[in-house]
Amino acid sequence: MKKYSNVVLITLLFVVTFLFLQGFNAFHFYYIEQFQLFLTTPLYFFDSISHPGGLIEYFSHFLVQFFIVPYCGAIIETITLILVFIATSRLIFRSGRSKNIIIAPASIFLSCLLMCFNFNIFFQGVLSYLLCLFCLNAFISKRNTIIRNISVFISVPLLYWIAGSVSLLFAVCFCLYELFNEKNKKRFYWFLLPAFAILISWLSLRFSLTGNFRVSFLPDMYYQPKLTPSFVIYIPWLLLLFWIPVIVFIARVNFITKKHYLTLGIQSLLFLLLLGIGIKKYGDLESYKVKKLDYYARVEQWDKIIAECKKGEIDNYLAMNYLNLALNQKGLLLEKMFQFNQNGPLCLEVPSKKKNTVAPLLSDISFSVGDIASSQRYAFEGYETCPGGGSGRLLKRLIQTNLIYGEFAVAEKYIRILEHTFFYHKWASTQRQFLYNDSLCLKDPLISEKRKFLPAKGSRGFVTVFPETLKTLIEINPSNKSARDYFFAYLLLSKDMKLFSGFFPQFKQNGMLPSPLPAPVQQALLMCYESQPETWEENGISEAIINHYRRYKSVYMKTRRNPGKKEIMEKEFASTYWYYFQFINI
């Protein structure tokens, strides 16, 4: 009966964990997959295992590639976490008297769960921790013999090479367990085990096998390089070091053998409290919407991006970048942009130096407006700086841009790489037909369309900032509606009416204006030509916009001395350019 109850508990925990991860973290798995690349070549395997922690890293990349498949990410993470719970329970519950303390394995399970929400923590960190637990269970369960003790010492360098710095955690935990459980005086020689593990880590650092002290000795090895690790990555290590001596003490004093259900109830409430606090602090909830928008942009589901942004307030530039990209792809940027919380030109394109993880977004924006050179540059820089060894998504963009430029040898190199992946090889193979075949390239809708936006031969790209690049793109091809709409959006968001009024006549003369003029453009024009009513009609300002402006000025004049005038104006005019120009600080 007891055996079946354990199965029921594990099954229930599996189902709840899977539903939780799938419901609250599904797009996180899609997001992290694009920054790790697993190749099926022997060279990739041998290169992976040529450094400490490489084998687990290789296995981690193998599993992460499946995160692109719906539900697979949640299933893989759930299985891993359940194995952590089982291994921790076996380690801690060796004494029958400690089996009431379920908070011990539950807290370690929770700490590993919280690590799954942090994009900067590599999946190999949880896998390495799991391997450490397996090794502890394997050696602690054996009888104290010379062969067993020698095997423990041999396992330290092996574990370091396979899984990395977690070998030090293994050595310290094993030493603690032996010190608290053995009764003979020889138990103190187990202090040599952590000392040996420290020596191994130091030698790895001394011979430049690892980058620095923190990577060689701490779980920093499993965190994004060049970033300061979040404290959440240390919690599983600290909890394991805490619970091993505590559980031994509890078992010896025969702590809590009565009132079993009351004890479990209190611990369950404590677990739920820790879960709520942990999710709030380490759940990375603020970036989850961006991850969702990123996935929709990746699969070009622009309507879903727009619908998602309509659900609530958007308070960061990244989300606005995805929204404006989606509006532009649907041809609605100028018409609909002020129905959302625009706040300056950064809503169109964030700075490229902000994070290397924005490379796919910036590459998509540049590709959308026809700036193929910048799209290729962002894709290349993002690919080269991926801590996971590359990116299938960015490789696809590099193939596309090189085919557009006619750089077939470079495109073939990238195609060859993608052909050694599980989930990108079919797409890569279909691109081979365009290699060294310009006539077929001209028949492809995407390649032929983007080639129209390229500068004259001999000029690779534009060494300018965003608005100047857009202007140049429009001059190269006046039919480039995407670049034109982004350019007008930039002028409006920057509130530079002098620049706007200067460019408008040029665009009008060259036939580059959208017809009819979108409402925000008419509203901006009315502000520029307010004192010249005779020009309103010839500039395309409709009677409806004129009447709306008169209403805006009337309401504003009545409420200009009211402290709450912004809220009053927002109710009726929030989606107008006038409201943005007057009340939104950039």
C-alpha angles and dihedrals in degrees: 000000000000090000092054092048090057090051091050091049093050092045092050091048090049093052094046093046093048093049090047094050094043093047098045105022110029095115091047089068092051089049099053093044092068092060096055127063126197118196126195095217123116089230090059090052096049091044090052096052093045093089137047112286091013099126094055089043089054091049090046092054089047091057097040092058088068091059089087088069112085113258093004094099093053092045094050093046091046094051090049093050093047090052089051090052093048094046092047092048092051090049097047100035097057088116114063090219093064097054093096091064097083091154088078099066090029092058092049090047089051093048091054090046090055090052088061090066095057112089092200094059113086118229088236088072092068092041091051091049090051091051089051090055091049091052092049091051092046097052100034091055092057125088118262101263135144092251091051093048093048089048090054091055092046090050092061098070090036091052090046092054093044101040108009130223093001086086088078090055089050092051095048094045093048090049092050092049093051094045093052097041107036118079102194124092093244090073090087092070086075087079084079090068097066089041089054091048091051089051091052091050091047092050090050089054093043092055093044095247088132129036105236146344096276093051092047098048107023139049087265084101087076095051133085108279119246091025127103106247120245114245090241090077090063096049098083090050094048093046093052091050089048100046100047095068093033093055091047089053093047091050093051096051092045090237118194110356096148132057089037097171094048090052092050091047093053092047091048091053090048090051092051090048091051090046092054093046092045095049091047093050103033104018093098089221094160094063096042094086089053090052089052092049090047091056092049089050090049092056091036096241093152096165090059091053091053092045091048092052091051091061096075150335118319110211106170136069096232093060090047090052090056092045095050091045089053092047090050093050089053092047092244103106099109094035099047107022097099092054084079134056101277115179114179137311092303087075086073099047129000119217112280092226094060096089137338087231091071091065094100091051095047090046090052093049093049091046090050094056093042098254093138094168093058091042090055093045094051091047093050095046091047092048094049094049097046106124089208095065099265145327130260091203093054092044089058089054091048090053092049095048094047091050089051090052091044092242092144098165092056092044090051091054091055092043089055090055094049091048087068093062130087101229104030103041095090093053091045091051091053089057092059090080090070095054112115089349111109094169091059091045089057090055093053110094095217100043095042093047094050092047088064089066096053119113121245118294113280092036113092100186147319124293093202140098125266103278095043090048090053091050091050091049091053091049090051092050119010089193091066095113094171094059091042093054092046090050094052090044089054092051092049096045092048090054090222099149093171091057091043094051089047096054098040097073090048092052091045092051092049094047094245098129123108114248120251097023112245114249096251091053091050090048091052091047091052089055091051095046099033092124093047106063091163089069097050098089096043090051091055100254109153126222090243092059091047092052090046090053092050089052090049092052092045094053092043093052091051094050102032092109093043113104088217096051093119092059091045093051092044093061093062106020107030093118095051127097089230091064091047092048095049105035110025114086115211 
